[in-house]
Amino acid sequence: MDTKSMASRQDSLRTFEAQAVPYARFGRVLKFNRTLFLIQLLVLTAFFEAVVLHLLDKYFEALTGITRSMFKEGHILEHSVGFLKIKYFAIFGRLPTAFESFTYLVLSGVFLASLLSRFNRLPRNLTAWLIYVDMIYLVSSLYFVLFGERFPYTVAEFGKLYFLQQMGVFLLIPVLLGMTLSVYTFGFVNFMLNFLTIALTLFYAFIFGAVRYLAFLSILQNWSYIHMPAMFFVAGPLLDTVYVVSFYSLCSYLTVKLLHRKESYYQWGY
C-alpha cells in the first residue's frame, strides 16, 4: 500500500470516528430488586403449592368418579405417592388387529414420503411438525405389526402414569411461573397480575388435564393402543409446555404495557 492510499484511509477513519455515537443504547433494562424478588417468589410458590397439595386428592377422586360414570365397566385402583393416595379408574383397552397395524404402517409410510417429496408445498415448520407426528405413528404401527401381542402397557398402567405426570405438572407450575414472574417487582398491581397468572394457569391445567384424560381413555377403548405413543409424545407434556409458556407470555406482555411509561421502573441500557 503506497503512502497516498495510507493517508486517505486514515482520513476516512478519522471522519468515521468523529461521526460515530460514543455509546450504544440497546434497550430498556427493568430495575431488579432482589429482596422483593425473593419475597414474591416465596409467597407465590408456597401459597400455590399448598393449594395444589390440598386439591390433588379431591381432583383425582372427582375425575375418577366422572370416568366411572362415563365408561361403566372397569375397576378402581389406588397408588400411593408419599402421603398422597391417587385413585384412578381402570377400563379395558383394545389391541389393534394385524390388519389395522399394517394399514397404519402403510398410511404412515405414504404420508411420510409425500411430506419429504419435492411436491410438498406446505410451510417448513408445519412440515417438520407433521413429520414428527407421522414418525411416531410409523414406529408405533411397525411395533404392533412385529410384536403386537407383547405390548407391555395396559389402560390401568397408562392411567397411573398419566395421573403421576399430571401431579408433576400441577406441582411444577407454581415453581416455574413463580421464578420467572417474580422478576417483575413493581408494586401491588404487578404482584396481583403474577398471582392471577399462576391461578389461571393452574385452573386451565386442571380442566385441560381432565378433558384430555377422558379423551385418551375413549380412544384407547374404542380405537386401539396404537395411539398411545402419540398421546404422550404429541398431546402430553409438550402441550402442557405450550399453555404454560402462553400464560407467561401474556403476563409479560401485560406487564410491559403497564410499566413502559413509568421510567422509575426501568433504565436505559448503554
LOZAMI-750993 format. One record per residue: x, y, z of N, C-alpha, C, O in turn; residue in three letters. Coordinates in pm, whole numbers, padded with zeros to 5 digits, always signed. Each point is the difference from the previous one (the first is absolute). Layout:
<rs>
XYZXYZXYZXYZALA ...
</rs>
This chain:
<rs>
+00086-00120+00000-00086+00120+00000+00089+00124+00000+00088+00010+00085MET -00108+00088-00179+00085+00118-00009-00039+00103+00105-00101-00016+00069ASP +00182+00120-00058-00019+00102+00104-00130+00076-00020-00066+00037+00098THR +00029-00012-00223-00122+00076-00029-00124-00077+00042-00093+00058+00057LYS +00091-00188-00085-00115-00083+00039-00010-00011+00151-00110+00002+00056SER +00225-00015+00011+00001-00007+00146-00057+00126+00062-00077-00006+00096MET +00114+00121-00149-00049+00127+00054-00150+00015-00022-00071+00050+00086ALA +00024-00095-00203-00143+00008-00030-00081-00088+00095-00108+00038+00046SER +00161-00155-00017-00070-00092+00090-00006+00056+00142-00102-00013+00067ARG +00210+00075-00021+00001+00060+00133-00098+00116+00011-00065+00019+00103GLN +00055+00061-00211-00098+00109-00001-00142-00053+00010-00085+00058+00069ASP +00058-00169-00138-00133-00060+00004-00034-00050+00140-00112+00017+00047SER +00210-00079+00018-00022-00050+00136-00027+00114+00097-00086-00012+00088LEU +00161+00124-00102-00022+00114+00089-00139+00060-00021-00065+00043+00095ARG +00020-00041-00220-00133+00052-00030-00108-00088+00063-00096+00051+00057THR +00113-00185-00066-00097-00093+00058-00005+00013+00151-00108+00000+00059PHE +00225+00011+00004+00005+00011+00146-00067+00128+00048-00060+00003+00107GLU +00070+00103-00188-00062+00126+00039-00151-00007-00007-00070+00066+00077ALA +00018-00147-00172-00144-00009-00019-00065-00108+00087-00120+00005+00026GLN +00198-00102+00020-00055-00113+00074-00050+00042+00137+00059+00087+00065ALA -00171-00149-00020-00053+00025+00134+00089-00072+00101+00028-00118-00018VAL +00017+00184+00123+00094-00063+00094-00063-00105+00091+00072-00060+00080PRO -00204+00036-00089-00065-00101+00083-00110-00067-00081-00040+00049-00105TYR -00007-00162+00155-00108-00073-00067-00115-00018+00097+00014-00067+00103ALA -00129+00126-00135-00117-00015+00086-00081-00117-00055-00079+00015-00093ARG +00100-00134+00153-00055-00122-00058-00141-00030+00046-00066-00086-00059PHE +00015+00151+00162-00135-00030+00046-00020+00044+00144+00089+00058+00062GLY -00209-00086-00011-00033+00035+00137+00019-00121+00091-00043-00111-00032ARG +00107+00132+00143+00029-00106+00095-00087+00021+00124+00005+00106+00063VAL -00085-00207-00029-00085+00010+00118+00086-00002+00126+00093-00079+00012LEU -00127+00165+00080+00071+00003+00127-00040-00123+00083-00118-00032+00011LYS +00217-00034+00045-00022-00127+00069+00027+00018+00148+00107+00046+00040PHE -00205-00084+00042+00013+00006+00145+00009-00143+00053-00099-00073-00002ASN +00216+00034+00048+00021-00138+00042-00086-00038+00120-00051-00112+00007ARG +00035+00204+00086-00080-00030+00119-00146-00024-00035-00061-00097+00045THR +00004+00187-00127-00139-00017-00042-00018-00124-00086-00104-00065+00004LEU +00207+00032-00082-00006-00122-00082-00013-00123+00089-00085-00086-00025PHE +00169+00077+00127-00003-00117+00088-00131-00007+00079-00056-00108+00017LEU +00008+00223+00031-00125+00000+00075-00116-00045-00088-00081-00084+00040ILE +00073+00141-00160-00108-00036-00091+00008-00147-00041-00102-00068-00007GLN +00223+00020-00020+00019-00140-00038-00048-00093+00111-00071-00097-00027LEU +00111+00125+00150-00039-00086+00112-00150+00004+00024-00062-00104+00025LEU +00002+00222-00033-00144+00012+00026-00080-00072-00108-00090-00079+00032VAL +00121+00105-00158-00075-00062-00110+00017-00151-00001-00097-00075-00013LEU +00221+00030+00026+00027-00144-00007-00063-00073+00117-00066-00102-00018THR +00087+00153+00139-00053-00068+00119-00153-00004-00003-00059-00103+00032ALA -00004+00212-00071-00147+00005+00000-00057-00100-00101-00088-00079+00034PHE +00136+00083-00157-00059-00085-00103+00041-00147+00015-00077-00088-00038PHE +00195+00061+00093+00034-00139+00029-00094-00057+00106-00042-00115-00009GLU +00011+00196+00110-00094-00045+00104-00139-00024-00059-00067-00097+00037ALA +00024+00185-00127-00131-00018-00064-00003-00128-00082-00096-00076+00007VAL +00201+00052-00085+00006-00119-00085-00001-00127+00085-00075-00093-00028VAL +00157+00090+00132+00005-00118+00086-00134-00025+00069-00038-00115+00023LEU -00032+00222+00010-00131-00014+00065-00105-00053-00098-00090-00074+00041HIS +00101+00110-00168-00103-00036-00097+00027-00129-00075-00090-00054-00064LEU +00212+00003+00069+00035-00116-00083-00092-00120+00025-00054-00057-00095LEU +00037+00019+00221-00085-00115+00032-00142+00020-00052-00059-00090-00060ASP +00005+00208+00085-00138+00029-00042-00011+00001-00152-00099-00047-00056LYS +00201+00100-00010-00002+00007-00147+00002-00138-00062-00082-00031-00087TYR +00174-00053+00131+00010-00135-00057-00123-00085+00036-00044-00083-00079PHE -00010+00105+00199-00120-00075+00038-00119+00041-00087-00078-00085-00043GLU +00064+00216+00018-00109+00047-00086+00017-00050-00143-00097-00040-00064ALA +00221+00043+00014+00026-00048-00135-00027-00150-00012-00050-00047-00102LEU +00083-00027+00206-00029-00144+00001-00150-00025-00001-00048-00092-00067THR -00028+00173+00142-00145-00014-00001-00060+00028-00137-00091-00070-00044GLY +00141+00173-00023-00048+00032-00135+00034-00113-00096-00082-00040-00083ILE +00204-00012+00095+00042-00110-00087-00088-00123+00020-00040-00066-00096THR +00010+00037+00222-00083-00118+00030-00141+00015-00056-00058-00096-00049ARG +00003+00218+00056-00136+00022-00052-00004-00005-00152-00103-00032-00059SER +00216+00064-00006+00003+00002-00147+00024-00138-00059-00061-00036-00101MET +00149-00042+00163+00044-00125-00062-00061-00125+00064+00009-00108-00058PHE -00070+00121+00174-00073-00109+00065+00090-00119+00035+00028-00023+00118LYS +00017-00052-00219+00076-00122+00026+00145+00033+00035+00068+00074-00071GLU -00024-00130+00183+00136+00023+00045+00008-00014+00150-00094-00047+00064GLY +00206+00089-00007+00018-00012+00145+00091+00113+00048+00083+00051-00076HIS -00100-00014+00202+00077+00108+00060+00129-00055+00059-00003-00098+00074ILE +00115+00161-00106+00130-00036+00055+00054+00117+00081-00045+00114-00014LEU +00142-00143+00098+00057+00101+00088+00151-00009-00003+00058-00109-00001GLU +00007+00226+00000+00146+00006-00001+00044+00108+00097-00050+00113-00005HIS +00145-00146+00093+00047+00095+00102+00129+00067-00045+00092-00065-00049SER -00089+00197+00068+00121+00080-00027+00025+00085+00124-00062+00105+00017VAL +00152-00151+00069+00022+00069+00125-00126-00007+00086-00051-00108+00028GLY +00003+00227+00014-00122+00004+00081-00126+00013-00086-00111+00006+00053PHE +00128-00003-00185-00114+00012-00090-00041-00136-00053+00084-00086-00027LEU -00215+00067+00013-00053-00122-00058-00078+00035-00126-00097+00076+00004LYS +00140-00133-00116-00064+00027-00128-00096-00113-00033+00040-00117-00003ILE -00165+00151-00021-00098-00098-00045-00030+00025-00147-00022+00114-00042LYS +00021-00220-00036-00030+00013-00142-00082-00120-00045+00010-00109+00058TYR -00090+00130-00161-00092-00102-00049+00061-00067-00122+00026+00066-00101PHE -00002-00195+00110+00062-00076-00108-00107-00064-00087-00083-00077+00050ALA +00084+00108-00178-00094-00061-00093+00075-00101-00086+00120-00021+00019ILE -00190-00041-00110+00061-00100-00087+00029+00063-00137-00089+00052-00066PHE +00215-00060+00027+00040+00053-00130-00007-00107-00108-00053-00109+00022GLY +00106+00143-00138-00008-00093-00113+00129+00002-00079+00048+00106-00039ARG +00008-00224+00016+00117-00012-00088-00045+00011-00145-00108-00048-00035LEU +00188+00110-00050-00037+00008-00142+00013-00136-00067+00086-00080+00037PRO -00171+00054-00133+00013-00124-00077+00120+00010-00094+00054+00109-00022THR -00014-00222-00032+00113-00001-00094-00031+00086-00123+00088+00069-00051ALA -00212-00074+00006-00039+00080-00117+00007+00149+00032+00048+00079-00081PHE -00096-00040+00199+00006+00141+00040+00144+00049+00009+00033+00108-00048GLU +00053-00188+00110+00140+00039+00015+00067+00016-00136+00073+00096-00022SER -00098-00190-00068+00059+00007-00133-00054+00120-00078+00074+00065-00074PHE -00202-00035+00091-00060+00116-00068+00064+00129+00049+00034+00087-00081THR -00018-00073+00212+00065+00118+00055+00144+00010-00049+00049+00110-00028TYR +00019-00222+00018+00139+00000-00047+00009+00050-00143+00085+00083-00032LEU -00172-00132-00055+00002+00042-00140-00036+00147-00013+00067+00075-00071VAL -00173-00033+00140-00042+00140-00009+00107+00095+00055+00024+00107-00057LEU +00041-00147+00166+00107+00083+00056+00117+00011-00096+00057+00108-00017SER -00022-00220-00047+00110+00003-00097-00032+00086-00121+00085+00077-00046GLY -00207-00089-00006-00040+00081-00116-00004+00148+00036+00046+00085-00077VAL -00100-00054+00194-00008+00140+00042+00138+00059+00021+00025+00116-00035PHE +00067-00195+00093+00137+00048+00020+00068+00026-00134+00069+00101-00016LEU -00089-00191-00079+00060+00020-00133-00054+00126-00067+00075+00072-00066ALA -00204-00045+00084-00057+00121-00060+00053+00127+00066+00018+00102-00066SER +00007-00109+00197+00055+00116+00069+00143+00029-00041+00042+00115-00005LEU +00034-00221-00026+00140+00016-00037+00020+00024-00149+00111+00030-00044LEU -00216-00042-00033+00014+00016-00145+00010+00147-00038-00033+00089+00078SER +00078-00066-00200+00014+00138-00049-00135+00060-00038-00007+00120-00030ARG -00099-00199+00032-00133+00051-00032-00071+00059+00122-00108+00057-00011PHE +00170-00072+00127-00059+00054+00123+00010+00152+00000+00110+00055-00010ASN -00223+00013+00022-00003+00146-00002-00036+00059+00137-00026+00120+00012ARG +00024-00203+00089-00032+00049+00134+00116+00080+00057+00115-00023-00039LEU -00141+00117+00130+00109+00073+00066+00094-00095+00073-00041-00106+00046PRO +00167+00144-00037+00100-00090+00058-00029-00033+00146+00019-00113+00044ARG -00064+00212+00032-00027-00029+00142-00115-00098+00016+00005-00088+00086ASN -00109+00102-00169-00111-00095+00005+00044-00137-00050-00041-00103+00055LEU +00125+00100-00157+00052-00127-00051+00081-00073+00106-00014-00121+00018THR +00100+00195+00053+00081-00061+00105-00087-00059+00110+00028-00108+00052ALA -00135+00179-00015-00091-00049+00103-00072-00127-00047-00012-00096+00076TRP -00036+00096-00199-00071-00116-00052+00094-00121-00014-00042-00113+00023LEU +00167+00137-00060+00098-00109-00007+00021-00060+00139+00008-00122+00015ILE +00002+00208+00085+00017-00046+00138-00117-00090+00042+00021-00108+00055TYR -00143+00153-00080-00118-00079+00036-00005-00130-00080-00030-00106+00054VAL +00059+00116-00183-00007-00118-00086+00103-00105+00038-00028-00119-00006ASP +00147+00162+00047+00104-00095+00041-00043-00077+00124+00032-00119+00013MET -00102+00185+00077-00050-00070+00119-00097-00111-00039+00010-00111+00051ILE -00102+00142-00141-00095-00102-00045+00068-00108-00083-00042-00116+00003TYR +00144+00153-00078+00073-00099-00079+00068-00102+00091-00009-00121-00024LEU +00077+00168+00127+00068-00089+00093-00102-00082+00080+00019-00120+00021VAL -00127+00185+00023-00103-00070+00078-00065-00112-00081-00015-00112+00048SER -00023+00142-00171-00065-00102-00084+00097-00112-00035-00041-00116-00007SER +00168+00149-00015+00099-00104-00028+00017-00093+00120+00013-00121-00016LEU -00014+00179+00136+00011-00082+00121-00118-00097+00009+00020-00118+00029TYR -00140+00166-00052-00117-00087+00013-00008-00102-00113-00060-00106+00018PHE +00118+00136-00132+00007-00100-00107+00092-00114+00040-00029-00117-00027VAL +00141+00151+00091+00101-00102+00033-00023-00063+00138+00016-00121+00015LEU -00053+00202+00084-00007-00050+00138-00131+00039+00068+00000+00030+00120PHE -00109-00030-00191-00126+00049+00054-00043-00064+00130-00047+00069+00091GLY +00062-00200-00079-00045-00071+00119+00089+00025+00121-00038-00033+00113GLU +00156+00091-00134+00093+00023+00111-00007+00143+00053+00086+00040+00079ARG -00183+00037-00120-00010+00138+00046-00011+00003+00152-00090-00063+00056PHE +00180+00135+00013+00012-00016+00146-00098+00082+00083-00008-00020+00121PRO -00067+00112-00182-00083+00091+00079-00148-00030-00016-00047-00045-00105TYR -00026+00070+00213-00146-00009+00000-00056+00139+00030+00074+00093+00031THR -00206-00081-00039-00063+00128+00032+00020+00033+00148+00011+00117+00036VAL -00006-00219+00049+00022+00023+00143+00137+00064+00023+00011+00098+00075ALA +00092-00152-00138+00134+00058+00015+00008+00139-00064+00066+00090+00052GLU -00135-00074-00164-00004+00131-00064-00066+00103+00091+00047+00113+00011PHE -00157-00152+00054-00069+00092+00090+00087+00040+00118+00002+00117+00039GLY +00069-00214+00018+00088+00032+00112+00111+00096-00042+00027+00098+00069LYS +00036-00126-00182+00107+00087-00049-00052+00139-00036+00068+00100+00023LEU -00188-00094-00078-00058+00130-00035-00027+00082+00125+00028+00120+00002TYR -00083-00182+00100-00029+00073+00124+00129+00048+00066+00006+00111+00052PHE +00097-00195-00054+00129+00042+00056+00059+00115-00080+00058+00093+00056LEU -00072-00100-00187+00048+00109-00085-00074+00129+00030+00062+00106+00011GLN -00194-00114+00004-00078+00120+00029+00034+00056+00138+00002+00122+00018GLN +00025-00209+00077+00041+00047+00131+00129+00081-00011+00013+00106+00060MET +00082-00157-00138+00125+00073-00021-00022+00134-00068+00063+00099+00037GLY -00153-00094-00135-00030+00125-00070-00061+00101+00096+00040+00117+00002VAL -00137-00161+00077-00067+00091+00094+00098+00057+00103-00009+00117+00036PHE +00101-00201+00011+00096+00046+00101+00111+00084-00061+00059+00083+00069LEU -00031-00102-00197+00107+00075-00065-00043+00140-00041+00081+00092-00001LEU -00207-00075-00034-00048+00130-00050+00025+00114+00099+00052+00103-00042ILE -00086-00115+00172+00028+00111+00091+00149+00033+00012+00037+00117+00011PRO +00047-00219-00013+00144+00024+00010+00052+00068-00125+00074+00099+00007VAL -00112-00152-00122+00050+00053-00127-00047+00143-00025+00081+00088-00030LEU -00211-00065+00043-00051+00135-00022+00038+00094+00114+00021+00119-00022LEU -00010-00172+00143+00042+00084+00111+00140+00055-00021+00025+00118+00027GLY +00066-00200-00076+00138+00044-00023+00008+00099-00115+00073+00099+00008MET -00147-00124-00116+00011+00086-00118-00077+00130+00014+00041+00102-00056THR -00152-00102+00129-00081+00121+00013+00042+00088+00117-00031+00119+00002LEU +00100-00176+00096+00039+00079+00117+00108+00103-00030+00028+00085+00084SER +00033-00092-00202+00097+00104-00038-00070+00133-00022+00065+00105+00001VAL -00198-00107-00021-00077+00123-00013-00043+00044+00139-00101-00048+00052TYR +00175+00139+00007-00024+00042+00139-00035+00149+00001+00079+00082+00046THR -00196-00048-00095-00034+00141-00019-00131+00038+00067-00083+00069-00059PHE +00064-00114+00180-00116+00043+00074-00109-00106+00010+00013-00110-00052GLY -00121+00148+00120-00108-00094+00030-00075-00043-00126-00039-00117-00012PHE +00020+00209-00082-00071-00035-00123+00075-00109-00076-00060-00095-00051VAL +00190+00109+00045+00081-00101-00069-00004-00134+00073-00005-00106-00064ASN +00007+00109+00196-00009-00124+00078-00133-00069-00026-00005-00122-00016PHE -00104+00198+00012-00131-00059-00025-00010-00057-00141-00067-00101-00022MET +00133+00165-00074+00002-00053-00136+00073-00134-00004-00045-00093-00066LEU +00158+00084+00136+00072-00127+00007-00084-00107+00071-00005-00115-00042ASN -00060+00155+00149-00086-00092+00076-00113-00053-00090-00027-00120-00002PHE -00037+00210-00070-00111-00039-00086+00048-00090-00113-00071-00093-00040LEU +00190+00119-00012+00055-00084-00109+00020-00143+00046-00038-00094-00071THR +00098+00075+00188+00022-00136+00051-00134-00068+00029-00016-00118-00028ILE -00079+00193+00085-00131-00058+00031-00072-00045-00127-00057-00109-00004ALA +00059+00193-00100-00066-00036-00126+00070-00118-00067-00066-00086-00059LEU +00198+00083+00067+00074-00111-00060-00036-00132+00067-00021-00101-00067THR +00015+00101+00199-00037-00122+00073-00145-00040-00030-00029-00118-00017LEU -00060+00216+00012-00140-00031-00032-00010-00064-00138-00071-00099-00019PHE +00141+00157-00077+00000-00057-00135+00061-00140+00000-00050-00090-00068TYR +00158+00072+00144+00067-00131+00005-00092-00107+00057-00003-00112-00049ALA -00073+00146+00153-00093-00096+00059-00110-00039-00100-00030-00118-00016PHE -00029+00217-00050-00108-00029-00096+00054-00074-00122-00057-00100-00042ILE +00165+00150-00014+00057-00062-00120+00048-00142+00029-00020-00090-00082PHE +00082+00070+00198+00048-00134+00036-00113-00100+00010+00016-00116-00040GLY -00131+00158+00094-00115-00091+00013-00060-00033-00136-00027-00116-00030ALA +00006+00218-00053-00059-00022-00133+00091-00088-00085-00046-00090-00069VAL +00175+00116+00075+00096-00079-00078+00000-00146+00046+00007-00090-00083ARG -00014+00067+00214+00000-00136+00052-00122-00078-00048+00012-00115-00041TYR -00128+00177+00047-00123-00067-00045+00006-00029-00150-00046-00105-00045LEU +00103+00198-00032+00014-00023-00144+00097-00115-00026-00024-00083-00088ALA +00133+00077+00163+00097-00109-00017-00064-00135+00029+00018-00095-00077PHE -00092+00086+00186-00063-00128+00035-00099-00043-00107-00009-00118-00033LEU -00066+00212-00020-00095-00033-00105+00070-00054-00124-00048-00095-00062SER +00161+00155+00027+00076-00046-00117+00056-00140+00025-00007-00086-00088ILE +00063+00063+00206+00060-00130+00030-00104-00111+00005+00030-00114-00034LEU -00149+00146+00076-00104-00102+00008-00067-00025-00135-00024-00115-00037GLN -00007+00220-00036-00077-00015-00124+00087-00019-00124-00045-00059-00098ASN +00166+00109+00102+00091-00018-00113+00104-00105+00037-00028-00120-00013TRP +00146+00161+00058+00098-00103+00038+00120+00063+00068+00014+00123+00007SER +00074-00210+00044+00123+00044+00066+00101+00062-00097+00100+00057+00044TYR -00124-00066-00171+00097+00051-00098+00016+00152+00012+00099+00056-00046ILE -00198+00009+00108+00005+00145+00017+00069+00042+00130+00023+00119+00022HIS +00010-00214+00064+00055+00034+00131+00132+00079-00009+00014+00098+00073MET +00083-00136-00159+00122+00081-00007-00026+00145-00038+00063+00091+00055PRO -00154-00068-00149-00031+00137-00041-00064+00079+00114+00017+00122+00009ALA -00090-00191+00077-00062+00069+00113+00105+00063+00090-00022+00108+00056MET +00135-00175-00042+00105+00055+00086+00089+00098-00076+00025+00111+00048PHE +00023-00150-00166+00099+00081-00070-00059+00118-00077+00072+00094-00033PHE -00202-00098+00003-00063+00109-00075-00094+00080+00089+00008+00123+00005VAL -00098-00191+00065-00103+00068+00079+00026-00006+00149-00091+00024+00079ALA +00213-00057-00039+00032-00012+00142+00069+00124+00056-00053+00110-00012GLY +00170-00126+00073+00070+00114+00061+00032+00112-00098+00015+00115+00041PRO -00005-00147-00169+00027+00105-00099-00110+00105-00001+00028+00120-00006LEU -00154-00163+00013-00111+00095+00004-00004+00074+00133-00039+00117+00005LEU +00079-00184+00104+00007+00070+00128+00101+00114-00007-00025+00109+00053ASP +00137-00133-00116+00101+00105-00017-00055+00116-00080+00027+00116+00032THR -00105-00145-00135-00054+00105-00087-00091+00094+00078+00013+00122-00011VAL -00107-00177+00089-00093+00092+00069+00066+00071+00117-00039+00113+00032TYR +00138-00174+00033+00071+00070+00107+00077+00119-00058-00004+00110+00056VAL +00074-00132-00166+00073+00108-00066-00097+00108-00050+00033+00119+00004VAL -00150-00158-00050-00098+00097-00049-00047+00092+00112-00009+00121-00019SER -00022-00177+00135-00043+00083+00112+00114+00090+00048-00023+00116+00035PHE +00145-00168-00034+00115+00083+00038+00019+00115-00098+00025+00113+00041TYR -00037-00141-00170+00016+00105-00101-00107+00107+00013+00028+00119-00014SER -00151-00161+00041-00109+00097+00018+00026+00089+00120-00022+00121-00006LEU +00068-00179+00116+00030+00079+00119+00115+00097-00026-00007+00115+00043CYS +00111-00159-00114+00112+00088-00032-00045+00115-00088+00043+00114+00018SER -00130-00143-00114-00051+00104-00089-00079+00105+00078+00018+00120-00020TYR -00106-00166+00110-00079+00094+00079+00088+00080+00095-00026+00117+00025LEU +00131-00180+00028+00093+00070+00088+00070+00113-00074+00012+00111+00052THR +00035-00139-00172+00066+00103-00081-00097+00114-00031+00038+00117+00006VAL -00163-00151-00040-00099+00103-00029-00028+00088+00122-00022+00120-00014LYS +00023-00179+00131-00027+00075+00122+00116+00091+00040-00021+00107+00056LEU +00143-00150-00086+00116+00066+00057+00085+00078-00100+00093+00069+00041LEU -00121-00078-00171+00095+00057-00096+00004+00153+00005+00096+00059-00050HIS -00197+00005+00109+00001+00146+00009+00049+00051+00135+00011+00121+00021ARG +00018-00211+00069+00046+00040+00133+00152-00018+00007+00050-00110+00022LYS +00020+00220-00041+00146-00008-00009+00065-00035+00133+00118-00034+00003GLU -00192+00041+00106+00058-00038+00129+00022-00150+00011+00072-00045+00089SER -00133-00034-00181+00011-00145+00006+00108-00056-00092+00028-00119+00005TYR +00033+00202-00086+00103-00050-00091+00104+00107-00024-00017+00115+00039TYR +00124-00153-00102+00105+00093-00040+00050-00039-00138-00007-00117-00039GLN +00057+00214-00033+00052-00029-00133+00132-00074+00010+00085+00033+00083TRP -00068-00133-00168+00126-00074-00003+00095+00060-00102-00037+00023-00115GLY +00160+00002+00158+00100+00061-00090+00118-00095-00018+00094+00032-00072TYR 
</rs>
